[in-house]
């Protein structure tokens, strides 16, 4: 029996609007090409991944190159599942199937909604959306990606969304819930909550994959996968999520090494001190862990993962991962300073290839995963490896004060844009001169909220016509800012604040 994708044939290939396909044309291949030809996809080449390209040259990944590499890793994992032993194939099929093209499409789409300036820009746009614009569900990059696919982009079949198959739309739902649905759910400890929810129990989710106006569509696409429990990813989404973790953990270290950000002495002293002083560090009170002291940051990370993920966190496995990273990254790669020469290039390429191959081959499939895991996950040893690699990334790159200084300046741009655009649209004398694309977005988003009021009146029990129009303006402003590249955000803000002299060049096309 062929266990490949029979579930998809019964529903996952469906589109909201029926389209006539050409003989021999694969529905999922159509989807991936629509995503790749999207202007939102092209835009990712000018959006920061982790650190800005300015000053670091072309060696640094942007959101587009990151997405392409996630797509390649995801496809390799899916092919591995297709060629797995027969029991694994049966389980994969029982859980809804895992098509390599679907995971490629989801990987290509997973970062479409990221705003300018990386993750700090995402956090600031969420704050601005809630505090300045009064949007109850704020902003979230994953929810924005789903919104682009289902509402903001367009295709020949529909002016609203790309009319993708349900399988592909479901595969981008890394956090398959809305922000505020967790408010009504009972409180639970973090280890009993899905990854990304945050505190839970009467509080909004930290990460989520759909805004209120797309919640019905999210439920619809997930309905195809009846074997998947509530708040669980589809298999194809789990594969995409794992591939994202792998690319983030490995390829970003490639960036930092080439850019001269990762320093041998700092990383070595942190890992070696933790390995040499394990018992003494484990005896310290949490209040005595000082990030300025080598080894303390890694000890804090171990305690955090042990508390949140006791289902998999293992002290011996963690220690073994630290030893592997110390041997291969620190003593292997970082011991040879990057000088742009062939030997250094070969070293970083070999390191990246070795770790990518190892991690993407270390996959487990489970019928009944714990709530913080997925049906497809990294095997235990590889899971610990990714934790340690991410620690190096966060401790020695993201926590640098020079990067923080630069990022804080960027977040002021996001907030200034939200304030300036809101004031413009609220000005009855001048609102009509706002950019055409923004005004069209206001009209479309307001219509979406009107439909939501009709379909889900409980969400807006006291909403007036004015309130619906306010929400439509707010969501349109967020959509508009989130669609900018880093350079566009800075240029438009300069125009709004009266500090730009490039009126015609910057303003064209906005």
C-alpha positions as CSV (number, residue, x, y, z in Angstrom):
1,X,0.0,0.0,0.0
2,X,1.2,3.5,-0.8
3,X,0.9,5.6,2.4
4,X,1.5,8.9,0.8
5,X,-0.9,11.8,1.1
6,X,-4.3,10.0,0.6
7,X,-5.7,12.3,3.3
8,X,-4.7,15.3,1.2
9,X,-6.6,13.9,-1.7
10,X,-9.8,14.0,0.4
11,X,-9.6,17.7,1.5
12,X,-6.1,19.2,1.9
13,X,-6.0,20.0,-1.9
14,X,-9.2,21.9,-1.7
15,X,-9.3,25.7,-2.3
16,X,-12.0,28.1,-1.1
17,X,-12.5,29.0,-4.8
18,X,-12.5,26.2,-7.3
19,X,-9.9,26.5,-10.0
20,X,-9.4,24.5,-13.2
21,X,-6.0,23.0,-13.2
22,X,-4.0,21.9,-16.2
23,X,-3.4,18.2,-16.7
24,X,-0.5,16.9,-14.7
25,X,-0.3,20.1,-12.6
26,X,0.2,19.6,-8.9
27,X,-2.0,21.7,-6.7
28,X,0.7,22.2,-4.1
29,X,3.3,23.2,-6.7
30,X,0.9,25.9,-7.8
31,X,0.8,27.2,-4.2
32,X,4.5,27.4,-3.8
33,X,4.9,29.3,-7.0
34,X,2.2,31.8,-6.0
35,X,4.1,32.4,-2.7
36,X,7.4,32.8,-4.4
37,X,6.0,35.3,-7.0
38,X,4.3,37.3,-4.2
39,X,5.7,40.9,-3.7
40,X,5.6,40.1,0.0
41,X,8.1,37.3,-0.6
42,X,10.4,39.5,-2.7
43,X,10.3,42.1,0.1
44,X,12.0,39.7,2.5
45,X,15.3,40.3,0.7
46,X,15.4,43.8,2.4
47,X,14.2,42.8,5.9
48,X,16.6,42.0,8.8
49,X,16.9,38.4,9.9
50,X,18.9,38.9,13.1
51,X,21.5,41.5,12.6
52,X,21.4,44.2,9.9
53,X,23.4,43.8,6.7
54,X,24.6,47.4,7.0
55,X,28.2,47.3,8.1
56,X,28.4,43.5,7.8
57,X,28.3,43.2,4.0
58,X,26.5,40.5,2.0
59,X,27.5,37.7,4.3
60,X,24.5,38.2,6.6
61,X,21.3,36.4,6.0
62,X,18.1,38.4,5.4
63,X,14.6,37.1,5.7
64,X,14.5,35.9,2.1
65,X,17.7,33.8,2.3
66,X,16.7,32.4,5.6
67,X,13.3,31.4,4.2
68,X,14.9,29.7,1.2
69,X,17.2,27.7,3.5
70,X,14.3,26.7,5.8
71,X,12.5,25.5,2.7
72,X,15.5,23.3,1.7
73,X,15.8,21.8,5.2
74,X,12.1,21.2,5.5
75,X,12.0,19.4,2.2
76,X,14.9,17.2,3.2
77,X,13.1,16.2,6.4
78,X,9.9,15.5,4.6
79,X,11.7,13.3,2.0
80,X,13.3,11.4,5.0
81,X,9.8,10.7,6.4
82,X,8.6,9.5,2.9
83,X,11.5,7.1,2.8
84,X,11.2,6.0,6.5
85,X,10.3,2.5,7.6
86,X,6.8,1.2,7.0
87,X,5.4,1.7,10.5
88,X,6.6,5.4,10.4
89,X,5.0,5.8,7.0
90,X,1.7,4.4,8.3
91,X,1.8,6.7,11.3
92,X,2.5,9.7,9.1
93,X,-0.4,8.9,6.8
94,X,-2.7,8.3,9.8
95,X,-1.9,11.8,11.0
96,X,-2.7,13.5,7.8
97,X,0.4,13.0,5.6
98,X,3.6,15.0,5.0
99,X,4.0,16.2,1.4
100,X,7.5,17.7,0.6
101,X,6.0,20.4,-1.5
102,X,3.6,21.5,1.2
103,X,6.4,21.9,3.7
104,X,8.5,23.8,1.1
105,X,5.5,26.2,0.5
106,X,5.0,26.7,4.3
107,X,8.7,27.4,4.8
108,X,8.6,29.9,2.0
109,X,5.6,31.6,3.6
110,X,6.5,31.4,7.2
111,X,8.2,34.8,7.5
112,X,6.1,36.8,5.1
113,X,4.5,38.8,7.9
114,X,7.7,39.8,9.7
115,X,7.9,43.6,9.9
116,X,11.0,45.7,9.5
117,X,13.9,45.4,12.0
118,X,13.7,41.8,13.0
119,X,12.1,40.4,16.2
120,X,12.5,43.7,18.1
121,X,10.6,45.4,15.4
122,X,7.9,42.8,15.8
123,X,7.7,43.4,19.5
124,X,7.5,47.2,19.1
125,X,4.8,47.0,16.4
126,X,2.7,44.8,18.7
127,X,3.1,47.3,21.5
128,X,2.2,50.2,19.2
129,X,-0.8,48.2,17.8
130,X,-2.2,47.7,21.3
131,X,-1.2,50.9,23.1
132,X,-1.4,53.5,20.4
133,X,-3.9,52.0,17.9
134,X,-6.1,50.1,20.4
135,X,-6.1,46.7,18.6
136,X,-7.1,44.0,21.1
137,X,-5.1,41.3,19.4
138,X,-2.2,43.6,18.5
139,X,0.4,42.4,16.0
140,X,2.2,39.0,15.6
141,X,4.5,38.0,12.7
142,X,3.0,34.5,12.4
143,X,-0.6,35.9,12.3
144,X,0.4,38.5,9.8
145,X,1.8,35.8,7.5
146,X,-1.5,33.9,7.6
147,X,-3.3,37.2,7.0
148,X,-1.1,37.9,3.9
149,X,-1.9,34.5,2.5
150,X,-5.6,34.7,3.1
151,X,-6.5,38.4,2.9
152,X,-3.8,40.9,1.8
153,X,-2.2,39.3,-1.2
154,X,-4.2,38.4,-4.4
155,X,-4.2,36.1,-7.4
156,X,-6.1,35.5,-10.6
157,X,-8.8,33.6,-8.7
158,X,-9.4,36.1,-5.9
159,X,-8.7,39.7,-5.0
160,X,-8.6,38.6,-1.4
161,X,-5.8,36.1,-0.6
162,X,-3.8,33.6,-2.7
163,X,-6.6,31.0,-2.6
164,X,-4.1,28.4,-1.4
165,X,-5.0,24.8,-0.6
166,X,-6.1,24.0,2.9
167,X,-3.0,21.9,3.5
168,X,-0.6,24.7,2.8
169,X,-2.5,27.2,4.8
170,X,-2.7,24.8,7.7
171,X,1.1,24.2,7.4
172,X,1.9,27.8,8.3
173,X,-0.1,27.7,11.6
174,X,2.8,27.3,14.0
175,X,0.7,28.5,16.9
176,X,-2.9,27.4,15.9
177,X,-4.9,29.7,18.1
178,X,-5.8,33.4,18.4
179,X,-4.3,35.7,20.9
180,X,-7.2,36.1,23.3
181,X,-8.8,32.6,23.3
182,X,-6.5,31.6,26.1
183,X,-8.1,34.3,28.4
184,X,-11.1,32.0,28.9
185,X,-9.1,28.8,29.5
186,X,-8.1,27.6,33.0
187,X,-4.6,28.4,34.3
188,X,-1.9,25.8,33.9
189,X,1.8,25.7,34.7
190,X,4.1,26.5,31.8
191,X,5.2,22.9,31.3
192,X,1.5,22.0,30.6
193,X,0.9,24.7,28.0
194,X,1.8,24.6,24.3
195,X,5.1,26.2,23.3
196,X,4.5,29.9,22.6
197,X,1.4,30.5,24.7
198,X,3.3,32.1,27.5
199,X,1.7,32.3,31.0
200,X,-1.8,31.3,29.9
201,X,-4.7,31.0,32.2
202,X,-6.7,34.2,31.8
203,X,-3.9,35.9,29.9
204,X,-3.4,36.5,26.1
205,X,-1.1,34.2,24.2
206,X,2.4,35.5,23.5
207,X,2.6,33.8,20.1
208,X,-0.4,33.1,17.9
209,X,-1.1,32.4,14.2
210,X,-4.4,34.2,13.5
211,X,-6.1,37.5,14.3
212,X,-9.7,37.5,15.2
213,X,-10.7,38.5,11.6
214,X,-8.9,35.3,10.3
215,X,-10.0,33.0,13.1
216,X,-12.8,31.3,11.2
217,X,-10.5,30.6,8.3
218,X,-7.9,29.1,10.6
219,X,-10.5,26.7,12.0
220,X,-11.7,25.8,8.5
221,X,-8.3,24.8,7.2
222,X,-7.5,22.8,10.3
223,X,-10.8,20.9,10.0
224,X,-9.3,18.9,7.2
225,X,-6.9,17.3,9.8
226,X,-9.4,15.6,12.1
227,X,-6.6,13.4,13.6
228,X,-4.7,16.5,14.9
229,X,-5.8,17.6,18.4
230,X,-6.7,21.2,19.3
231,X,-3.7,23.5,19.6
232,X,-1.4,21.0,17.8
233,X,0.4,21.6,14.5
234,X,-0.2,19.5,11.4
235,X,2.7,17.2,10.5
236,X,3.8,19.5,7.7
237,X,3.7,22.5,10.0
238,X,5.8,20.6,12.6
239,X,8.4,19.9,9.9
240,X,8.5,23.5,8.8
241,X,8.9,24.6,12.5
242,X,11.8,22.2,13.0
243,X,13.5,23.4,9.8
244,X,13.1,27.0,11.0
245,X,14.8,26.1,14.3
246,X,17.6,24.3,12.6
247,X,18.3,27.1,10.1
248,X,18.1,29.7,12.9
249,X,20.5,27.7,15.1
250,X,23.1,26.9,12.5
251,X,23.0,29.4,9.6
252,X,22.8,32.4,11.9
253,X,26.0,31.2,13.6
254,X,27.5,31.1,10.1
255,X,26.6,34.8,9.8
256,X,28.0,35.8,13.1
257,X,31.3,34.0,12.5
258,X,31.8,35.6,9.1
259,X,30.9,39.0,10.5
260,X,33.5,38.7,13.2
261,X,30.8,38.9,16.0
262,X,31.4,35.5,17.6
263,X,34.7,35.6,19.6
264,X,36.5,32.4,20.5
265,X,37.6,33.5,24.0
266,X,34.1,34.6,25.1
267,X,32.3,31.5,23.9
268,X,35.1,29.1,25.0
269,X,35.2,30.5,28.6
270,X,31.4,30.3,29.0
271,X,31.2,26.6,27.8
272,X,34.4,25.4,29.5
273,X,33.6,27.0,32.8
274,X,30.2,25.4,32.8
275,X,31.7,22.0,31.9
276,X,34.4,22.3,34.5
277,X,32.3,23.7,37.4
278,X,28.9,21.9,36.9
279,X,28.4,20.7,40.5
280,X,29.3,24.1,42.0
281,X,27.1,26.0,39.6
282,X,24.1,23.7,40.2
283,X,24.4,24.4,43.9
284,X,24.0,28.2,43.4
285,X,20.8,30.0,44.2
286,X,19.1,31.4,41.1
287,X,19.6,34.9,42.5
288,X,23.4,34.3,42.5
289,X,23.6,33.5,38.8
290,X,25.4,36.5,37.2
291,X,25.6,36.7,33.4
292,X,28.9,38.6,33.7
293,X,30.5,35.4,35.2
294,X,31.4,32.7,32.7
295,X,29.3,29.6,33.0
296,X,26.4,31.3,34.8
297,X,24.4,32.1,31.6
298,X,24.6,28.5,30.4
299,X,23.5,27.3,33.9
300,X,20.5,29.6,33.8
301,X,19.6,28.2,30.4
302,X,19.8,24.6,31.6
303,X,17.5,25.4,34.6
304,X,15.0,27.1,32.3
305,X,14.7,24.2,29.8
306,X,14.6,21.7,32.7
307,X,11.7,23.5,34.2
308,X,9.7,24.1,31.0
309,X,10.4,20.9,29.2
310,X,10.9,18.1,31.8
311,X,9.4,15.7,29.2
312,X,12.7,15.7,27.3
313,X,15.3,17.8,29.2
314,X,18.1,15.5,30.5
315,X,21.2,16.7,32.4
316,X,23.5,14.1,30.8
317,X,22.2,14.8,27.3
318,X,22.6,18.6,27.8
319,X,26.1,18.2,29.0
320,X,27.0,16.0,26.0
321,X,25.6,18.7,23.7
322,X,27.7,21.4,25.3
323,X,30.7,19.2,24.8
324,X,29.8,18.7,21.1
325,X,29.3,22.4,20.5
326,X,32.5,23.2,22.4
327,X,34.5,20.7,20.3
328,X,33.0,21.5,16.9
329,X,32.0,25.2,17.1
330,X,34.5,26.6,19.5
331,X,37.7,24.5,19.2
332,X,36.9,23.7,15.5
333,X,35.4,26.7,13.8
334,X,36.0,29.7,16.1
335,X,39.7,28.7,16.7
336,X,40.3,29.8,13.1
337,X,39.4,33.5,12.9
338,X,37.5,34.4,9.7
339,X,39.7,36.3,7.4
340,X,37.8,35.9,4.1
341,X,40.2,33.4,2.8
342,X,39.5,30.0,1.2
343,X,40.4,28.0,4.3
344,X,38.0,30.0,6.5
345,X,35.2,29.7,3.9
346,X,35.7,26.0,3.6
347,X,35.7,25.7,7.4
348,X,32.4,27.5,7.9
349,X,30.8,25.7,4.9
350,X,31.9,22.3,6.3
351,X,30.6,23.2,9.8
352,X,27.2,24.3,8.5
353,X,26.8,21.3,6.2
354,X,27.8,18.9,9.0
355,X,25.4,20.2,11.5
356,X,22.5,20.7,9.1
357,X,22.8,17.1,7.8
358,X,23.0,15.8,11.3
359,X,20.0,17.7,12.7
360,X,17.7,17.2,9.8
361,X,18.3,13.4,10.0
362,X,17.5,13.4,13.7
363,X,13.7,13.2,13.5
364,X,11.1,11.4,15.6
365,X,7.4,10.9,14.9
366,X,4.9,10.4,17.7
367,X,1.2,9.6,17.7
368,X,0.5,11.2,21.0
369,X,3.0,14.0,21.7
370,X,3.2,16.0,24.9
371,X,1.5,19.4,24.7
372,X,4.8,21.3,24.3
373,X,6.0,19.1,21.4
374,X,4.6,18.0,18.1
375,X,3.8,14.9,16.1
376,X,7.1,15.4,14.3
377,X,10.0,16.6,16.5
378,X,13.8,16.6,16.9
379,X,15.1,13.4,18.5
380,X,16.3,13.9,22.1
381,X,20.0,14.4,21.4
382,X,19.4,16.9,18.5
383,X,16.9,18.8,20.6
384,X,19.5,19.4,23.2
385,X,22.0,20.4,20.5
386,X,19.7,23.1,19.2
387,X,19.1,24.5,22.7
388,X,22.9,24.9,23.2
389,X,23.4,26.4,19.7
390,X,20.6,28.9,20.3
391,X,22.2,29.8,23.7
392,X,25.4,30.7,21.9
393,X,23.4,32.8,19.4
394,X,21.4,34.6,22.1
395,X,24.2,35.1,24.7
396,X,26.9,36.3,22.4
397,X,25.0,38.1,19.7
398,X,21.5,39.2,20.7
399,X,22.6,40.4,24.2
400,X,25.4,42.6,22.9
401,X,24.9,46.2,24.0
402,X,26.0,47.6,20.6
403,X,23.3,45.6,18.8
404,X,20.8,46.6,21.5
405,X,21.6,50.3,21.0
406,X,21.0,50.0,17.3
407,X,17.8,48.1,17.7
408,X,16.4,50.6,20.2
409,X,16.8,53.3,17.7
410,X,15.0,51.2,15.1
411,X,12.0,50.6,17.4
412,X,11.5,54.3,17.7
413,X,10.9,54.4,14.0
414,X,8.1,51.8,14.3
415,X,6.4,53.7,17.1
416,X,6.8,57.0,15.3
417,X,5.2,55.5,12.1
418,X,2.2,54.2,14.1
419,X,1.7,57.6,15.8
420,X,2.2,59.6,12.6
421,X,-0.1,57.5,10.4
422,X,-2.8,57.3,13.0
423,X,-2.8,61.1,13.4
424,X,-2.9,61.5,9.6
425,X,-6.0,59.3,9.2
426,X,-7.7,61.0,12.1
427,X,-7.3,64.4,10.5
428,X,-10.6,65.1,8.7
429,X,-8.9,67.9,6.7
430,X,-6.1,65.9,5.3
431,X,-6.9,62.1,5.6
432,X,-7.9,61.9,1.9
433,X,-4.3,62.7,0.9
434,X,-2.9,59.6,2.7
435,X,-1.2,57.1,0.4
436,X,-3.7,55.3,-1.8
437,X,-2.6,51.9,-0.7
438,X,-3.2,52.8,3.0
439,X,-6.7,54.2,2.2
440,X,-7.6,51.1,0.2
441,X,-6.4,48.9,3.2
442,X,-8.6,50.9,5.6
443,X,-11.6,50.2,3.5
444,X,-10.8,46.5,3.1
445,X,-10.0,46.0,6.8
446,X,-13.1,47.9,7.9
447,X,-15.2,45.6,5.8
448,X,-13.6,42.6,7.4
449,X,-14.5,43.8,10.9
450,X,-18.1,44.5,9.8
451,X,-18.3,40.9,8.6
452,X,-16.8,39.6,11.8
453,X,-19.4,41.6,13.8
454,X,-22.1,39.9,11.9
455,X,-20.6,36.4,12.2
456,X,-19.3,36.6,15.8
457,X,-21.3,39.3,17.6
458,X,-19.9,38.2,21.0
459,X,-16.5,39.6,20.1
460,X,-18.0,43.1,19.7
461,X,-21.0,43.1,22.0
462,X,-20.9,46.8,22.6
463,X,-19.3,47.8,19.3
464,X,-20.6,50.9,17.5
465,X,-20.2,51.8,13.9
466,X,-17.4,54.2,15.0
467,X,-15.6,51.4,16.8
468,X,-15.7,49.1,13.8
469,X,-14.3,51.9,11.7
470,X,-11.6,52.6,14.3
471,X,-10.5,48.9,14.3
472,X,-10.4,48.9,10.5
473,X,-8.1,52.0,10.5
474,X,-5.9,50.5,13.2
475,X,-5.5,47.1,11.4
476,X,-4.8,48.8,8.1
477,X,-2.0,50.9,9.7
478,X,-0.4,47.8,11.1
479,X,-0.7,46.0,7.7
480,X,0.9,49.0,6.1
481,X,3.9,49.3,8.5
482,X,4.4,45.6,8.5
483,X,4.7,45.6,4.7
484,X,7.7,47.9,4.6
485,X,11.3,46.9,4.1
486,X,13.8,48.2,6.7
487,X,14.8,51.0,4.4
488,X,11.2,52.0,3.5
489,X,10.3,52.2,7.2
490,X,13.2,54.6,7.9
491,X,12.4,56.7,4.8
492,X,8.7,57.0,5.3
493,X,9.3,57.9,8.9
494,X,11.7,60.6,7.8
495,X,9.0,62.0,5.6
496,X,6.3,61.9,8.3
497,X,8.6,63.7,10.8
498,X,9.8,66.3,8.3
499,X,13.4,65.3,8.3
500,X,13.7,64.0,4.7
501,X,14.5,66.0,1.7
502,X,13.9,63.1,-0.8
503,X,10.2,63.8,-1.2
504,X,9.6,62.4,-4.7
505,X,12.0,59.4,-4.5
506,X,10.8,58.1,-1.2
507,X,7.1,58.9,-1.6
508,X,6.7,57.2,-5.0
509,X,4.8,53.9,-4.7
510,X,3.7,54.3,-1.1
